[in-house]
Amino acid sequence: MFLTATRLVVKYFFQNFLRNFWLSVVAITVMVASALSLTSIFVMSGLGVYLVDEFVQKVDVSLYFPATLSEARAAGFKKEVEKLPETKSVVLISGKAALEQFKKEHKDDEFVLESLAELDGNPLGPILTIQAKTLDDYPALHESLERLGITKAAQEVDYQDRVGIIDKLKNLNARVQLLG
């Protein structure tokens, strides 16, 4: 009984499919297109969120201290920054490590290497690189750094250079989440 019913279902399926061939092809095409468009929306949304998160992980604030600042004082600044609630991670690069990194980056530039050889001692000081927990925490982090007086001790703070990038990433993140 079961085999007869199955045979009839298959027989009538092919019979009706061939009678209304173009209608069947259009119906199948519409179903496949719907499935593909929904799948692509989910994939693009997930990919967008992933890419924005990857960019957010690369945003940081760096403070470049003069070569005259002692490593102990830079380590004290690092400890103070680590206590801030909006801080995710803090990396302190010593003056020696900064010089070695600079030499590696400019190993093919003879002029820069010769200029470094002419100098007496290390011209680079410690570098403090700080990441906030979220993009919204960067303004509060910058205010805390100013309140603690760390930005005054720094020779250069690249926060103002990154404000535009942070704002663009916030907008992009909001758009991607809205689209998703």
Buried (B, 14 or more C-beta within 10 A) or exposed (E): EEEEEEEEEEEEEEEEEEEEEEEBEEEEEEEEEEEEEEEEEEEEBEEBBEEBEEBBEEBBBBBBBBBEBEBEEBBEBBEBBEEBEBBEEBEBBBBEEBBBEBEEEBEEEEEBBEEBEEEEEBBBBBBBBBBBEEBEBBBEBBEBBEEBEBBEBBEEBBBEEBBEEBEEBBEBBEEBEEEE
